[in-house]
Every structure is written in C-alpha cells, then in structure tokens.
Amino acid sequence: MAQTAKKEQHEPTSRAPWELVSNRQQRLTIHNLVKRDPLTGLAEDVRNGLTASPKRFLPKYFYDELGSQLFEAICLLPEYYLTRAENEILEHYSDEIAASVEGPKTLLEMGSGSASKTRLLIEALLREQDELLFTPVDISATALESSSRILLQSYPRLRIEAYAADYFAGLAELAKTNRGRTLALFLGSNISNFDREDAVRFLNAMRSVLRKGDALLLGADLKKDPKVLEAAYNDALGVTSAFNLNVLARINRELGGNFELRAFKHHAFYNEQAGRIEIYIQSLMNQCVRIEKLNLEVEFSVGELIHTENSYKYDQTGIEELALATGFKRIRTWLDSQERFSSNLLMAN
C-alpha cells in the first residue's frame, strides 16, 4: 500500500469552506477543511459504537474543552512520563534533528495541538535559516488560530499556513502543494493510537506528501516494564479516569444522555502479547442508559466494557519494520536518559 511515487505538484482546484488570512503582514493562513457538523459526527459515531458488539467509542471524542484540559493535566502527572521524556529529547537534540535534513526547510506537523514542544524545533530551525514556514494540521480550527497567534508573537521570522482537518483530509490537501524541503513531525507517540494496519495507512499517506530527502520525526513510546506502563494510565490522582469518563459526560451534555458516571469506572491494562495498553470504561452494574437525541436506549450488564482507546508500544525493530513498509528509512533514533521514549528520524526514500 506504499505510495512512494512523486505526485504532480499543482495548486488546489477548490478552496476550503473558509479561509482566515491575517491582515498583519499576511503571516497566518488557516484553511478549514472540516466539512460536517461535529455534533452530527458525534451522534453517528456514538450510535454506531453503542450498538456494536463489543461496545466502543472513538478516542477523538475525548478532546472537547474539558477533555483537552484534563489531558494537559495528565501530561504533568508524575506517572505519565511520556511528555517529559520527549521534551528531554527535544531540549537536548533539536539542533541535531534540524540539521539532519539538508538546506532551508518547511516544518510540517500533524496533530499540532498547542504546539508547545514544537517551539524547540522552530527555534532550532530559525538558528540555521532566516525565516521559516510552519504548516500545522489539527482537527480544531480554534486551537490552530490560538496556538498560531501565540507562535507568531514569539517568532517574527515565522509564517504559518495551517489546515483544520483530520489527518487524511489534511494530507490529501497538502499533496497538492509544493513546500520545498520538508521536516515533518508526528510527536507525542500519536502513532501509538493506530493499530498496525492504520499505522501503515497513515505513514503511507504521510510519505505521499514528502519527496525523497524529506524526513519525518516520529515519536514512539517504548516497550518496558508493564508496571511502569500501567501506572502511566492509572494515575493515583484519578485524572486519567476523569479523562476517560468525560466522554460519557460529553454524551450527556451534547446528546441528552443520562449516563450516571459513578456507575462506570476507568479500566486500563497492558496486553503484553499485543504490545499495547488497552483502555475501557466498565459498567459497575446492570443498567439501562437513554440518549434522547438518538432516541436510543442501551443496556449494560455488570462488568461490561466499552473500548475507548489502545496505545501501542514499540521496540526498535518494530519502528524499523514500520518505516521500511511505508517508503521510509530510519536513519537516527534519539532516546531520553532513562530510555523510555524514542524520537525517530525517518528519511523518505
């Protein structure tokens, strides 16, 4: 399924539903590719997930306003080492990472969020070139505008052309543009949220917008002691539990559900054979939940699970195999001091 052929470069034939351009020096452009009402998508996916067997929710619905705040809190927890470990790598090696791709570069980031860690690479690139084009892709246009304006205030030599889109819609649009030499970022072990098939599909799509000699910096959490892994998703303060259960509160708020959150609990464990943390919401009793806007009643038995997320863990062999299967070659890996997390430079072949 690798898409290694270079695509013809041309201007998009149609524009996004709306486009925001800052008037001040025209340093900011945001293309909004989100075409459907988010509430419609939530309703469809909740109905499909709760009528499936076994029941499931899509992890993208964690990130409403409260969910995003809870995730920011998770990143500060002592048990959740991933953010600190990746920050350590970028603080120590950002200049090496920037210099690994020759010549002046565009910086492209998938799932940029607040772009807090990205600052380290922006600064490294601006130390070696006079100006920089940053192209972030994120599902939230609001988050993109907020983070972009903060970055532009901090870095006068920065321009931003952002895309509000899911990964694949954003990559499809980027494939129509010519950015010159590119360093792409997929940080935070976001690759862990894909199973093997979807990880290959994503990296193939990523490769299709890169030219030979471009590179992808891929963050990946590493396999380790299951106790360390499970603690990261079962913190003592219960913040991860609140984050997971907030999807039920969101359904109550937005779809008229009557989930009683105290009748469910967060459940996460490491499946060593599959190499992944599995995250569920578990029903504590036999119960029936009604969701008014879906005209749907859902029965739960005691102990029944709703699957919400997987987080796959990697070793160096797994990363190497993933790169080779998708038109990349792993040329360098940086680890934090405790060797818990990896930042992998994959060069487009």
C-alpha positions in Angstrom: 0.0 0.0 0.0 3.1 2.3 -0.1 2.6 5.5 -2.0 6.1 6.4 -2.9 5.5 7.9 -6.4 6.0 11.7 -6.6 2.7 13.4 -7.2 2.3 16.1 -9.7 2.5 19.5 -7.9 -0.3 22.0 -8.6 -2.5 24.5 -6.9 -5.7 23.2 -5.3 -8.7 23.4 -7.7 -11.1 24.3 -4.9 -10.7 26.2 -1.7 -11.7 25.2 1.8 -15.1 26.1 3.3 -13.5 29.2 4.9 -10.0 30.6 5.0 -8.6 33.1 7.5 -5.7 35.3 6.5 -4.2 37.7 9.0 -4.0 41.2 7.6 -0.9 42.0 9.6 1.8 41.1 7.1 -0.3 38.1 6.0 1.7 35.8 8.2 -1.2 33.5 9.1 -3.5 31.5 6.8 -5.9 28.8 8.1 -7.6 26.5 5.7 -10.7 24.9 7.3 -11.4 21.5 5.7 -13.9 20.4 8.4 -17.0 19.9 6.2 -19.6 18.4 8.6 -21.2 19.5 11.8 -19.2 18.0 14.6 -22.4 17.2 16.6 -23.7 15.1 13.6 -20.4 13.2 13.5 -20.6 12.6 17.3 -24.2 11.3 17.1 -23.4 8.9 14.3 -20.3 7.5 15.9 -22.0 7.2 19.4 -24.9 5.3 17.8 -22.6 3.0 15.9 -20.3 2.4 18.8 -23.0 1.6 21.4 -24.9 -0.7 19.1 -21.7 -2.6 18.1 -20.6 -5.8 19.9 -18.4 -5.2 21.8 -19.3 -1.6 22.5 -16.8 1.1 21.7 -16.2 4.9 21.5 -13.7 6.7 19.2 -10.9 8.3 21.1 -11.1 11.6 19.1 -14.2 12.4 21.2 -12.1 12.7 24.3 -11.0 16.2 23.3 -13.8 18.6 24.0 -12.8 21.6 26.0 -12.8 19.8 29.4 -11.2 16.7 27.9 -8.4 18.8 26.4 -7.8 20.5 29.8 -7.7 17.0 31.5 -5.2 15.8 29.0 -3.0 18.8 29.7 -3.2 17.8 33.4 -2.3 14.2 32.6 0.9 15.4 30.9 2.0 16.9 34.2 1.4 13.8 36.3 4.5 12.0 37.8 3.3 8.6 36.4 2.9 10.0 32.9 6.5 10.1 31.8 5.9 10.4 28.0 5.7 14.1 27.7 8.7 14.8 30.0 10.8 12.1 28.2 10.0 13.6 24.7 10.7 17.1 26.0 14.1 16.0 27.3 14.9 14.6 23.8 13.9 17.8 22.0 15.7 20.0 24.5 18.9 18.2 24.0 18.8 17.2 20.4 16.7 19.8 18.5 19.7 21.3 16.7 20.8 17.8 15.6 17.3 17.0 14.4 17.1 20.2 12.4 20.5 19.7 10.8 19.6 16.1 9.8 17.7 17.5 6.8 19.8 19.5 4.4 19.1 23.1 3.4 16.3 25.5 4.2 13.2 23.7 5.4 9.5 23.9 5.9 8.2 22.5 9.2 5.1 20.4 8.9 3.3 19.0 12.0 0.4 16.5 12.1 -1.8 16.8 15.2 -0.1 20.0 16.4 -2.4 20.9 19.3 -0.9 23.7 21.4 2.5 23.2 19.6 4.3 23.6 22.9 7.0 21.1 22.1 7.2 22.3 18.5 8.8 25.6 19.8 12.1 23.8 20.4 12.3 22.7 16.8 11.1 26.1 15.5 13.9 27.8 17.4 16.5 25.3 16.2 15.4 25.8 12.6 15.5 29.6 13.0 19.0 29.4 14.2 20.0 27.9 10.9 17.8 29.8 8.4 16.5 33.4 8.1 12.8 32.5 8.0 10.5 29.5 8.5 7.2 28.4 7.1 5.3 26.2 9.7 2.4 24.1 8.5 0.4 22.6 11.3 -2.5 20.3 10.8 -5.1 19.8 13.6 -8.8 19.0 13.8 -9.6 22.2 15.7 -9.6 25.5 13.8 -10.0 27.3 17.1 -6.9 25.6 18.6 -4.9 26.3 15.4 -5.8 30.0 15.5 -4.9 30.4 19.2 -1.6 28.5 19.0 -0.6 30.2 15.7 -1.1 33.7 17.0 1.0 32.9 20.1 3.8 31.5 18.0 3.7 34.5 15.6 4.1 36.9 18.5 7.1 34.9 19.7 8.9 34.5 16.4 8.8 37.5 14.0 10.5 35.4 11.2 7.8 32.7 11.3 4.9 32.3 8.8 2.1 29.8 9.3 -0.1 28.1 6.8 -2.4 25.9 8.9 -5.0 23.2 8.0 -8.0 22.5 10.2 -8.7 18.9 9.2 -8.3 15.3 10.2 -5.0 13.6 9.3 -6.1 12.1 6.0 -8.0 15.2 4.7 -5.1 17.4 5.6 -2.6 15.2 3.9 -4.7 14.9 0.8 -4.7 18.7 0.5 -1.0 19.0 1.3 -0.3 16.6 -1.5 -1.5 19.3 -3.9 1.1 21.8 -2.7 4.9 22.3 -3.1 6.6 23.2 0.1 10.2 22.6 -0.9 12.4 20.6 1.5 10.3 19.4 4.5 10.8 18.2 8.0 7.5 16.7 9.2 6.6 16.0 12.8 4.3 13.4 14.4 5.1 13.8 18.1 3.8 12.6 21.4 3.6 8.9 20.4 0.4 9.7 18.4 1.4 6.7 16.3 0.5 4.5 19.3 -3.2 5.2 18.8 -3.1 3.3 15.4 -3.2 -0.4 15.1 -0.6 -1.9 12.7 -2.9 -1.6 9.6 -3.9 2.0 10.3 -0.3 3.0 11.2 0.9 1.7 7.8 -2.0 3.6 6.1 -1.1 6.8 7.9 2.6 6.6 7.2 1.8 5.8 3.5 -0.3 8.9 3.3 2.5 10.9 5.1 5.0 9.5 2.6 2.8 10.6 -0.3 3.3 14.3 0.5 7.0 14.1 1.1 9.8 14.0 -1.5 12.9 11.9 -1.5 15.2 13.6 1.1 12.4 14.9 3.2 12.1 13.5 6.7 9.6 12.6 9.4 10.4 12.8 13.1 8.2 10.1 14.6 7.7 10.0 18.4 7.1 6.5 19.8 6.7 5.2 23.3 8.8 2.1 24.0 8.0 -1.3 25.5 9.1 -1.5 29.1 8.1 -2.9 32.5 4.3 -3.4 32.4 4.1 -1.8 35.9 5.5 1.4 34.5 3.2 1.3 31.5 0.1 0.6 33.5 0.9 3.3 36.1 1.0 5.9 33.3 -2.6 5.1 32.5 -3.9 4.6 36.1 -2.5 7.6 38.0 -3.1 7.9 41.7 -5.0 11.1 41.5 -7.5 9.7 39.0 -7.0 12.3 36.3 -6.8 9.7 33.6 -10.0 8.1 34.9 -11.8 11.5 34.7 -10.4 12.0 31.2 -11.8 8.6 30.1 -15.2 9.0 31.8 -15.6 12.5 30.4 -16.7 11.0 27.1 -19.9 9.9 29.0 -20.4 13.4 30.4 -19.9 14.7 26.9 -22.7 12.5 25.6 -24.9 13.6 28.4 -24.2 17.3 27.6 -24.4 17.2 23.9 -26.8 14.3 23.1 -29.1 14.3 26.1 -27.7 11.1 27.6 -28.4 10.0 31.2 -25.1 8.2 32.0 -24.5 8.1 35.7 -20.7 8.4 35.8 -20.5 6.8 39.3 -22.0 3.6 37.8 -18.9 3.2 35.5 -15.2 3.0 36.1 -12.0 3.5 34.1 -10.1 0.3 33.3 -6.7 0.2 31.7 -4.1 -2.6 31.4 -1.1 -3.7 29.4 -1.7 -6.5 26.9 1.8 -7.8 26.6 1.1 -10.2 23.8 -0.4 -7.5 21.7 2.1 -4.9 22.9 -0.5 -2.3 23.8 -2.2 -0.6 26.7 -6.0 -1.2 26.3 -8.4 1.4 27.8 -12.0 0.7 28.6 -15.0 2.1 30.5 -16.5 -0.7 32.6 -20.1 -0.9 33.8 -20.4 -1.5 37.6 -24.0 -2.8 37.4 -26.8 -4.0 35.2 -28.3 -0.7 33.9 -30.0 1.0 31.0 -28.9 4.3 29.6 -31.1 6.5 27.4 -29.7 9.0 24.9 -32.6 11.4 24.0 -31.2 12.9 20.8 -30.5 9.5 19.3 -33.9 8.1 20.6 -31.7 5.2 21.8 -31.7 3.0 24.9 -28.6 0.9 25.7 -28.5 -2.0 28.0 -25.3 -2.7 30.0 -24.5 -5.8 32.1 -22.4 -5.7 35.2 -18.7 -5.8 34.2 -19.4 -5.0 30.5 -16.7 -3.0 28.8 -16.8 -0.1 26.3 -13.5 0.1 24.5 -12.2 3.7 24.2 -8.5 3.5 23.1 -5.4 1.4 22.5 -1.9 2.7 22.9 0.7 0.5 21.2 4.2 0.4 22.4 7.2 -0.2 20.2 10.7 -1.5 20.2 13.4 -0.5 17.7 12.7 -3.5 15.5 9.0 -2.6 15.2 9.8 1.0 14.3 12.3 -0.2 11.7 9.8 -2.5 10.1 7.1 0.2 10.1 9.5 2.6 8.3 10.6 0.1 5.7 6.9 -0.9 5.0 6.0 2.7 4.1 8.8 4.1 2.0 11.0 5.4 4.8 14.4 4.5 6.2 15.1 5.0 9.9 18.4 6.9 10.0 18.6 8.0 13.6 16.9 7.4 16.9 17.2 9.7 20.0 16.3 8.4 23.5 15.7 10.1 26.8 18.2 9.5 29.6 16.0 6.6 31.0 15.4 5.1 27.6 11.6 5.2 27.9 10.7 7.1 24.8 12.1 7.4 21.3 12.3 10.2 18.6 12.9 8.5 15.3 14.1 10.3 12.1 12.6 8.5 9.1 14.0 9.7 5.8 11.8 9.4 2.7 13.4 7.0 0.2 
